[in-house]
Amino acid sequence: MSATNASIIDAAEFHGRLIHPGDATYDESRSVFNALIDRSPAVIARCHDVSDVVTAVRAARAKELPLSVYGGGHGVTGSAVIDAGICIDMRDLDAISVNAAEQTAVVGAGCTWGQVDAATQEHGLAVTGGRVSSTGVAGLTLGSGSGWLERKLGFTCDNLLSVQVVTADARVVTASETENADLFWALRGGGGNFGIATEFTFRVSPIGPIVLGGLLLYPAAMATDVVRHWRDFMMDAPDEVGSGLAFITAPPADFVPEPARGKPVIGIIICYAGDIEAGQKVLAPLLEFGPPAVNMVQPMPYVAVQQMIDHGNEKGANNYWSGDFIAELPDKAVDALIDVATVPVSPMTQVILVRGGGAIARVAEDDTAFGQRDAAWNIHYLSMWTDDADTDKNIAYTRELVASLKPWTTGRLYLNFIGDEGPGRVAAAFGPEKFEKLQQLKAKWDPDNLFRNNQNIPPAT
């Protein structure tokens, strides 16, 4: 069924802004983090309140149009926008309310983690958030939510108390442990398949405002010793140690020794979520090893740690991502990764390896939709480049990276780390039993698969 842009959503029923092709703000409004994505919605419905979300969902159903949901727009798949459909834009639903006494935060679905961190840190509180401050709260949370605090506090979704959701039949419901508990289970890792989340209530915990954090840099020539040492240290590290090892290219910055600028390096990012003096003792084996060419680990604001890799992850570059859970990292696996990861084809490309365990693994496997909580390691391959002529070689390089560690993978993955890799990879993320359960819940909450512009879980038939 076709409809003119002007008649898709009745402006008299919509409190926000309806942005159409040709409007002054249309192109900026439809742009997303990944420059490979260039899609043109029939209308961008910039919602002012929850009733606007309901109105837009009803319009999509009535006009038989596809819809997408724009939260932070940071997802590499670009699922925030869709061609010739309705983009339900949540970015104005960005209210945040923190109750320091009860240690809770109510967060609008249009917020980014930078906004949440700023609001909660005013009270010395935090919840596991994205590693880049422009990451959207909704996409990260619904995909489970990996961040520097995960070994201490669990995934973002493990700190959820409730979610307000607009369903496929345009109802507004609350999902929690005691209300629509099946939907609440599915939302914690199942992505945007089951409804449009409009508001999240999180449990927040005392963290910061000052933590021990920062960056270590080593030349690529030291990669074998550095990666093995970091691996061994993290195997027995306490939960307070949030750390990632990154294969990157050193920026042309003053803090980098001149000979290392523009060269492949190994970075170790650290966020110690505990007493600073205790952290200095715990981290001493890392800080003293090598020694590093650059050691920027020091007491700093938690919000600064959260913004540490923002500069290398800015909107507007071409992005091609993938990821895997790793069962073990023997020396042979480390060597295989180093052989490829230390010779990037783009200076913007990153490979980030993080340790599992801690609070993540103490949540029972069946408690949430997210799966494989016992994974030892999680790896994220992020190829980035700006010249469109380099697209094919960057994608080929990413696939070479992925292949280098495949013998040691579990077959499962963290969905927020990958692009559009097909339905098989989505099913693999959950495993057969959970995926079947999710399909049954999809059939209950969205039987027509209205919410399908995502890492899609089709309804059971």
C-alpha positions in Angstrom: 0.0 0.0 0.0 1.4 3.4 -0.9 0.9 6.7 0.8 2.2 10.2 0.2 4.8 11.4 2.7 2.5 14.1 4.0 -0.3 11.6 4.9 1.7 8.8 6.5 1.3 10.3 10.0 -1.4 12.8 10.8 0.4 15.9 12.1 -2.6 16.8 14.2 -2.1 13.6 16.3 1.7 13.9 16.6 3.3 16.2 19.2 6.9 16.0 17.9 8.4 16.9 14.5 7.7 15.1 11.2 10.7 15.4 9.0 10.3 14.6 5.3 12.6 14.3 2.3 13.5 17.8 1.2 13.2 19.3 4.7 16.3 21.2 5.9 17.1 18.8 8.7 16.2 15.6 6.7 19.7 14.5 5.6 21.3 15.1 9.0 18.4 13.4 10.8 18.8 10.2 8.7 22.5 10.0 9.0 23.9 7.3 11.3 27.3 6.3 12.7 28.4 4.1 9.8 28.9 6.0 6.6 28.4 2.8 4.6 24.7 3.2 5.4 22.7 5.6 3.2 19.0 5.1 3.6 16.0 7.4 3.0 12.9 7.0 5.2 9.6 8.2 3.9 9.2 10.2 7.1 11.3 10.6 10.3 9.0 10.9 13.2 10.9 12.7 15.9 8.9 11.8 18.9 8.2 14.2 21.8 6.6 11.6 24.1 5.4 8.0 24.4 2.1 8.8 22.7 4.0 9.8 19.6 5.6 6.4 19.5 2.2 4.8 19.7 0.9 7.1 16.9 3.9 6.2 14.7 3.5 2.4 15.3 -0.2 2.7 14.5 0.6 4.5 11.2 3.1 1.9 10.2 0.5 -0.8 10.7 -2.3 1.1 9.0 -0.2 2.0 6.0 1.6 -1.4 5.9 5.0 0.4 6.0 8.3 -0.9 7.4 9.6 0.9 10.4 12.9 1.5 12.1 13.8 2.9 15.5 16.5 5.5 15.9 18.0 5.6 19.5 21.6 6.6 19.4 22.2 5.7 15.8 25.5 4.0 16.7 24.8 0.5 15.6 27.0 -0.6 12.7 24.1 -2.2 10.9 22.4 1.2 10.4 19.1 -0.3 11.5 18.1 3.0 12.9 17.0 4.1 9.4 15.0 2.3 6.7 14.3 3.1 3.1 10.7 4.1 2.2 9.4 3.5 5.7 8.8 5.3 9.0 11.9 6.1 11.1 10.7 6.4 14.7 13.2 8.8 16.1 13.6 8.7 19.9 16.4 11.2 20.3 14.2 13.8 22.1 13.1 11.3 24.7 16.3 12.0 26.6 15.1 12.8 30.2 17.2 11.3 33.0 16.2 11.1 36.7 18.6 9.8 39.3 17.4 8.7 42.8 20.6 8.6 44.8 19.0 7.4 47.9 17.5 4.4 46.2 20.4 4.0 43.7 18.1 4.0 40.7 18.1 5.9 37.4 15.2 6.4 35.0 16.6 7.0 31.5 14.8 7.9 28.3 15.4 5.7 25.3 16.9 8.6 23.3 19.8 9.1 25.6 23.5 8.3 25.0 25.8 6.8 27.5 27.7 10.1 27.8 24.5 11.7 29.1 23.8 8.9 31.5 27.4 8.9 32.9 27.2 12.7 33.4 23.9 12.5 35.3 24.8 9.5 37.5 28.3 10.6 38.3 26.9 13.8 39.9 26.0 11.3 42.7 29.1 9.0 42.5 26.9 6.3 40.8 27.2 4.4 37.6 25.9 1.4 35.6 27.8 -0.6 33.0 27.6 1.6 29.9 29.1 1.6 26.4 32.8 2.1 25.8 32.1 5.0 23.5 30.1 7.9 25.0 28.0 8.4 21.9 26.6 4.9 22.1 22.8 4.8 22.5 21.3 3.5 25.7 18.5 1.5 24.1 20.5 -0.4 21.5 23.3 -1.3 24.0 20.9 -2.3 26.8 18.6 -4.4 24.7 21.6 -6.2 23.1 22.8 -7.0 26.7 25.4 -4.2 27.1 29.1 -4.8 27.4 31.3 -2.1 29.0 34.3 -1.5 31.3 32.3 -2.2 34.4 30.8 -5.5 33.3 33.1 -7.7 35.4 32.2 -5.7 38.5 28.5 -5.0 37.9 27.4 -7.4 35.1 26.1 -6.4 31.7 23.9 -3.4 31.3 20.8 -5.6 31.1 21.8 -7.3 34.4 21.1 -3.9 36.1 17.7 -3.4 34.5 14.8 -3.1 36.9 12.1 -2.4 34.4 11.4 -1.2 30.8 8.5 0.8 29.4 7.6 -0.7 26.0 5.4 0.2 23.1 4.2 -3.2 21.7 3.5 -4.1 18.1 -0.2 -3.7 18.7 0.5 -0.1 20.0 0.0 -0.8 23.7 2.2 0.8 26.4 3.3 -1.9 28.9 5.9 -2.3 31.6 8.2 -5.2 31.6 9.9 -6.3 34.9 10.5 -9.4 37.0 6.9 -9.1 38.3 5.1 -7.6 35.3 5.2 -9.2 31.8 8.2 -11.2 33.0 8.5 -13.1 29.8 8.9 -9.9 27.8 11.4 -8.7 30.4 13.4 -11.9 29.9 13.4 -11.4 26.1 14.4 -7.7 26.3 17.6 -8.5 28.2 19.7 -9.6 25.2 17.0 -10.1 22.5 17.4 -6.6 21.0 14.6 -4.6 19.5 12.6 -7.6 18.3 9.8 -7.4 20.9 8.8 -3.8 21.1 10.0 -0.2 21.2 11.6 0.5 24.6 10.8 4.1 25.6 12.2 4.2 29.1 14.6 2.2 31.2 14.9 2.0 35.0 18.4 0.9 36.1 20.0 -0.1 39.3 23.1 2.1 39.7 26.0 1.4 42.0 28.7 3.5 43.8 31.5 4.0 41.3 33.7 7.1 41.0 33.6 10.0 40.5 37.4 9.3 40.5 38.7 5.9 39.4 42.1 4.5 38.5 42.1 4.3 34.8 44.0 5.1 31.6 46.0 3.7 28.7 49.2 1.8 28.2 50.9 1.7 24.8 53.5 -0.7 23.5 55.2 -1.0 20.1 54.0 -3.8 17.9 57.4 -5.4 18.1 56.5 -6.3 21.7 53.1 -7.7 20.9 53.9 -11.4 21.6 55.1 -10.7 25.2 52.6 -8.0 25.9 49.5 -10.0 24.8 50.6 -13.1 26.6 51.3 -11.2 29.8 48.0 -9.3 29.7 46.2 -12.6 29.0 47.8 -14.3 32.0 47.2 -11.3 34.3 43.5 -11.1 33.3 42.9 -14.8 33.9 43.1 -14.2 37.7 42.3 -10.5 37.9 39.7 -9.4 40.5 36.3 -8.3 39.3 37.2 -4.6 39.8 39.6 -4.8 36.8 37.9 -3.8 33.6 40.4 -3.9 30.8 40.7 -4.3 27.0 43.7 -5.1 24.9 43.6 -3.2 21.6 45.5 -3.5 18.3 45.5 0.1 17.0 47.6 2.6 15.1 49.2 5.2 17.4 47.7 8.7 16.8 49.9 11.7 15.9 49.4 13.0 19.5 51.9 14.7 21.8 51.6 12.0 24.4 52.9 9.4 21.9 56.7 9.2 21.3 57.5 10.6 17.9 58.9 7.3 16.5 55.7 5.5 17.3 53.2 7.9 15.7 51.3 6.4 12.9 52.7 2.9 13.6 50.9 -0.2 14.8 50.9 -0.4 18.6 49.3 -2.5 21.4 47.0 -0.5 23.7 45.8 -1.7 27.1 42.8 0.2 28.4 42.2 0.0 32.2 39.3 1.0 34.5 39.7 -0.2 38.1 36.2 0.0 39.7 37.4 0.0 43.4 39.7 1.7 45.9 42.4 3.5 44.1 45.2 2.6 46.5 44.2 -1.1 46.3 44.0 -0.8 42.5 47.6 0.5 42.2 48.8 -2.7 44.0 46.6 -5.0 41.9 47.6 -3.4 38.6 51.3 -3.1 39.4 52.2 -6.2 37.3 50.5 -4.6 34.3 51.9 -1.1 34.8 55.4 -2.2 35.3 55.6 -4.8 32.5 57.7 -3.9 29.5 57.9 -1.1 30.5 55.2 0.5 28.3 56.2 3.3 25.9 53.3 5.3 27.3 51.7 5.0 30.7 48.7 7.2 31.2 47.1 5.2 34.0 46.3 7.5 36.9 43.4 8.6 39.1 40.9 10.3 36.7 37.2 11.0 36.4 35.2 7.9 35.5 33.6 10.0 32.7 37.1 10.5 31.2 37.6 6.8 31.1 34.3 6.4 29.3 35.4 9.0 26.7 38.9 7.6 26.3 38.3 6.0 22.9 35.7 8.4 21.6 38.2 10.1 19.2 38.9 6.8 17.4 35.2 6.0 17.1 33.6 9.1 15.6 30.6 9.2 13.4 31.1 9.4 9.7 33.7 6.8 8.8 33.0 3.6 6.8 32.6 0.7 9.3 32.7 -3.1 8.9 32.6 -5.0 12.2 32.5 -8.6 13.4 33.1 -10.4 16.7 33.2 -13.8 18.4 33.4 -15.4 21.8 36.7 -17.1 22.4 36.9 -20.3 24.4 40.6 -20.1 25.2 43.7 -18.1 24.1 46.7 -20.5 23.9 50.0 -19.1 22.7 49.2 -20.4 19.2 46.0 -18.4 19.1 47.8 -15.3 20.3 50.4 -15.7 17.6 47.8 -16.2 14.9 46.0 -13.0 15.9 49.2 -10.9 16.1 50.3 -12.0 12.7 47.2 -10.3 11.1 46.2 -7.6 13.7 49.6 -5.9 13.6 49.5 -5.2 9.9 46.2 -3.2 9.4 45.2 -1.9 6.0 43.7 1.2 7.6 45.1 3.3 10.5 41.6 3.6 11.9 41.0 -0.1 12.3 40.9 -1.6 15.8 40.8 -5.1 17.3 39.6 -5.1 20.9 39.9 -8.2 23.2 38.1 -8.2 26.5 38.1 -10.7 29.4 34.8 -12.3 30.4 34.0 -13.7 33.8 33.3 -11.9 37.1 29.7 -10.7 37.6 28.8 -11.7 34.1 29.3 -15.3 34.8 27.5 -15.2 38.2 24.1 -14.6 36.5 22.5 -17.9 35.7 22.6 -18.8 32.0 18.8 -19.0 31.8 18.0 -15.8 33.6 18.2 -13.6 30.5 17.9 -14.0 26.8 21.6 -13.2 26.4 23.7 -16.4 26.2 27.0 -17.9 26.9 27.9 -16.1 30.1 30.8 -18.4 30.7 32.7 -17.2 27.6 36.4 -16.6 28.6 37.0 -13.9 26.1 35.1 -11.5 23.8 36.7 -10.1 20.7 35.6 -7.2 18.5 36.9 -6.5 15.1 36.3 -2.9 13.9 37.5 -2.0 10.5 37.2 1.7 9.7 38.2 3.8 6.7 37.2 7.0 4.9 38.0 6.4 1.2 35.2 4.5 -0.5 37.7 3.0 -2.9 39.2 1.1 0.0 36.0 -0.7 1.0 36.7 -4.1 -0.6 40.2 -4.4 0.9 39.0 -3.4 4.3 36.2 -5.9 4.3 38.6 -8.6 3.1 41.0 -7.7 5.9 38.3 -7.9 8.5 37.4 -11.4 7.3 41.0 -12.4 7.5 41.1 -11.2 11.1 38.0 -13.2 11.9 39.4 -16.3 10.3 42.7 -16.0 12.3 41.0 -16.9 15.5 38.1 -19.1 14.3 39.7 -22.4 15.5 39.4 -21.1 19.1 35.9 -19.6 19.0 32.9 -21.0 20.7 30.5 -20.5 17.8 28.6 -17.9 19.8 28.9 -14.1 19.8 27.8 -10.8 21.2 25.4 -9.4 18.7 26.2 -5.7 19.4 29.7 -6.3 18.0 28.7 -7.5 14.5 27.2 -6.1 11.3 24.6 -7.8 9.2 26.0 -11.3 8.9 22.7 -13.1 8.2 20.1 -15.1 10.2 22.5 -17.9 11.0 24.7 -15.7 13.0 21.8 -14.3 14.9 20.6 -17.8 15.8 24.1 -18.8 16.8 24.4 -15.9 19.2 21.7 -17.4 21.4 22.1 -21.1 20.8 19.3 -23.4 19.6 17.2 -23.7 22.8 17.2 -20.0 23.6 16.6 -19.0 20.0 13.5 -21.3 19.9 12.2 -19.7 23.1 12.8 -16.3 21.7 10.9 -17.2 18.5 8.0 -18.3 20.6 8.0 -15.0 22.5 8.3 -13.2 19.2 5.1 -15.0 18.0 3.4 -13.7 21.2 4.6 -10.1 21.2 5.1 -9.4 17.5 3.5 -12.2 15.4 3.7 -10.2 12.2 7.4 -9.3 12.7 6.7 -5.6 12.6 10.0 -5.0 14.4 12.3 -6.7 11.9 14.8 -4.0 11.0 17.3 -5.4 13.5 19.3 -8.5 14.2 16.0 -10.3 13.6 14.4 -13.1 15.5 11.5 -14.3 13.3 8.3 -15.4 15.0 7.8 -19.2 15.4 5.4 -20.6 12.9 
